[in-house]
Amino acid sequence: MIRHIWLAAGWLLIIAIVYLSLATLTLPTDVPQSDKLGHLLAYGVLMAWWSQLYVIDARRWKLALAFIVLGGSMEIAQGFTPNRYPELLDLVANTTGVLLGWLAAPPRIPSLYARLAAAFSRAQS
């Protein structure tokens, strides 16, 4: 049950990233290149989230590659939208986020997913 919820939330993260990458949203800020932080955080959270489920390095490499390709695909797709445009620095921020998400994933941080699954299992007993 918890696994299904975790997976659903992970897919919602992916859907949100795709939507936000292609939607015309502007948040005014005086900080130049401030959107790069958003890219870094989005892809970092995405990688850390999915790394809670898949702890084997071979699977994480596949996830990391898939998320980097997603980031690149979103940059290319922005070139086909009327109000967005691709940026190499966005792709760098996406990729850096994926790598930081991997570094922040268990076992370096406690696994929230493992804790929730254990608590759910105890509650079911």
N, C-alpha and C positions, 0 to 999 in steps of 0.2 A: 504493500500500500504506500509506504513512505517513498519507495523507489519510484513509483508511478508519479507521485506528486512532485518529486525532485526533477524527474525527467520532463514533466509538463512545464514546470517553472523554467527549466533550462531552454526548452523550445520557445517559450514566451520571450525569454531574453533575446534569442536569435531573431524572432519576429520583430521585436522592438528595435533592435539594431538595424535591421533591413528597412523598417518603416522610417526611422529617424534619419537614416542615411539618404533616403530618397525624397522625403517630405521637404516642403519649403517652410522651414522654421527659422526664425532669426531671433536671437537673444542679444540685444545690444550690450556691448561691454567696451570698456576703454582699454582692455588688455589685448595687445596684439597677439594673434595666434592662440587665443584662449581656447578655441575649439579643440586644440590638440590634446588638452587635458581630458576633455570629454571622450575623445577617441581612446586615449590610454586607459581611462577608467572603465569604459564599456567593454573593451576587449580583455582587460585584466580580470574584471569580474566574471566575464563569460568563461574564460579559461579556468579560473579558480573554481567556479561553480561545477563545471563538468569534471574537473579533476578530483572532486570529492567522490564521484562515482567510479571513476576509472583510475586506479592507483598504479597500474602496471605501466612502466615507462614506454613500452611499445605502443600501447593504446594512447597514451598521452601525446606521443609524437604525431600520431595520426590526427588527434584532436587539434593539436597546435597547427599542423599543416592545413587542416580544413578551415580553421578560424583565420589563418593568414590569407588563404585563398578567398574566404568570404570577404575579408577587408579589401583585398585587391579588386574583387568583383564589384563591390559597392562603389569603389572609386571609379571604375570603368563605367558602371551604370549611371553614375552622376553626370557623366559626359553626355548622356542621352536625355537628360531632364532639362527643362527650360530654365530653371533657376539655380541649379547646382553645377559644380564643376569639379573634376578630379584634381587632387593635389598629392604630390609625392610625399610631402611631410605628413599628410593624414595617414598614408599607408605605413610610414615609419612609426607613427604613434600607435597605430593599430597593432603592428607587429611587436613593438616594444611592450605594449599592454599584454599581449599573449605571453610573451616571455616572462614578464613580471608576475602574471597570474600563475604560471607554472611554478615559478620560484616560491610564490606565496602559498602554494597548495600543500596539503598533507604529504609527507609527515612534518614539514617545517612549521605548519600551524595545525592546531587541533582540527579534526574532521567534524564539522557541524553535522554533516549527513550521517556519519557513523554514530554520533551521539543521539541524534533523533531516531535513527533506526533501532538503537539499543533501548531507548526509552519507550518507543512504541512496542517493541517486543516484550518488554517487561510488563507494560500495561495490558497486553493481550493475554498474559499468563495468569 
